[in-house]
Amino acid sequence: VNEKALTNCSASQQMLAKTTREGVETAFHRALKKKPCPYGVGGTCCRICYMGPCRVSDNAPGAATGVCGATAETISARNFGRMIAAGAAAHSDHAREVALTFLAAARGEAPGFEIRDEEKLRAVAAELGIEAAGKNKNRLAEEVGLKLLAEFGQQEGELHFIRRAPAKRQEVWQRLGVVPRGIDREIVEMMHRTSVGVDQEYVHLMLHGMRTSLADGWGGSMIATELQDILFGTPVPIRAKVNLGVLKADQVNIIVHGHEPLLPELMVAAAKDEELLLAARGVGANGINIAGICCTANEILMRKGVPVAGSVLQQELAIATGAVDAMVVDVQCVMQGLGTVARCYHTELFTTSSRAQIPGAIHLEFNHENGFEVAREIIRRAIANFPKRRAVEIPTEEVDLVAGFSHETINYMLGGRFRASYRPLNDNIINGRIRGVAAVVGCSNPRVRFGDLHTTIVRELIANNVLVLVTGCAAINCAKEGLLIPEAAELAGSGLREVCEAVGMPPVLHCGSCVDNSRLLVAGTAIVKEGGLGEDLSEVPVCGCAPEWMSEKAICIGQYFVTSGVTVGFGVAFPSTGSEKFSDYLFGGIKEHVGATWFFEPDPMAMARQIITILDEKRKALGI
Ligand code: BF8
């Protein structure tokens, strides 16, 4: 393989060369061998019943419909709707687990967990209409937990955080009839409508897709973010390190990977335990080093400054260093290939969620009652595994970053001397120092040059005075290229640079994990509410993109941004392109409904230019 063609990350190139040499297969190797199905890529492979499966194409003679008569637009809209539902389910089931632990913590039934951010708890309680007077934090947290947990199974009414959106946006949703009633309900209805012989009108299908996406963005994901903040602390700017060089040859290395920060939080605490440190020294290690991968990494980075070993495509490469004594996974974005790769080295792979097991992994199930015990047991086993290392090769890349830009932090940091507010940000957008705000988010995908699209786009955007917000694997990839430190302001255009230098902030702000994309909705809304940049999210010069996406969750996130009025660009390939009609709707017609569209652009420079054009159009419409 040509490592340089596969990624811009030199540490990953080194590990790719190593795995190739050693005959170990990774996602990169498998992607080279496997060509995507051309029908599936465009969204027109239908396998919801067994009169088929049917491959349908607008262009292929005799293949215009499936056996049931379903057209390309119906099939691609159904598939798209199911991707939204799956993404919403993933984020929201994560949120449910957090809510259950939150509730147990409030009741004193979750050893190691406690309510840490009482200020945010009181703010959220007030928002939910919960009387706080005379209640201690645990009593109040119990009521908040119960109220938000009820939103999963709610059948009628509206999700509470929907009311956070600008009034004008809420009117749009009311008019379209897409205000979500209950989180689970919308996901189930999406599955029902897309089963054989139900909803077969693509716009009608997509309206429910929008409702389901809102149940994630302003529902499940937002609940996850808010409860995690209250439980573990709202992030504030914090310095840390990123890339495979954070693994230490002389320490017990444990990688936490997946999405829910529950067990990882306890592992970070347990790794400081004197008895375990002594045991580590007993096997010749100089300490216990916890590092993260994927969104688990982002969660404990944002709140604890725990080092990040890498993003999604580095999970197998990390093991290939031969220095990972244990890898601990829970849910989402965990490759089955890990089981095979771990067997090639000495790494012990632990699955810990009741919802996910992997062949070859040791299953040690975490729940909120036994969390500390599971954390300690895994660390003990990692220590015992340390002497079994064979050849170790750790790349030296270890880059500085600053993370921790919650909405609260942005508010405080950009605020004037006397009060926290978005006023200075709005003023800098109005006066043109900042051209607009772009979110660069989402996964990496071995179908495109890993990390290169994120960083190319971000470099071009900041050079053109666009303030960039990053989350998920995009954030990790940008951090690896040194874009998340205040010194990166040197790469920014003069206006953005001036603002960054005045505040002492990087031009690219790490806002957290993928559920934390909900922070971006809140930040966007704060811009609207501050005034001077229109009355709705669709009027503000903001735009989003996920140039290296691969997950169904990314489609759901993209859709809730579009439904919220923010135009979103995706790279790689787009799962509607097998149907002209459905693509025309997503890339155009949908604007009449929500004031924003999707766009597809696989070339990173063209993507950056398109984002800048969109921001400029918004500025023009606002007369600024
Ligand atoms: O939720 S960015 S590859 S890790 S899906 Fe997965 Fe994509 Fe990474 Fe986090 Ni988000």
Residues whose N, C-alpha, C, O or C-beta is under 5 A from the ligand:
A	BS01	BF8	C294 C295 V312 C333 G442 C443 S444 G472 C473 C514 S551 K553
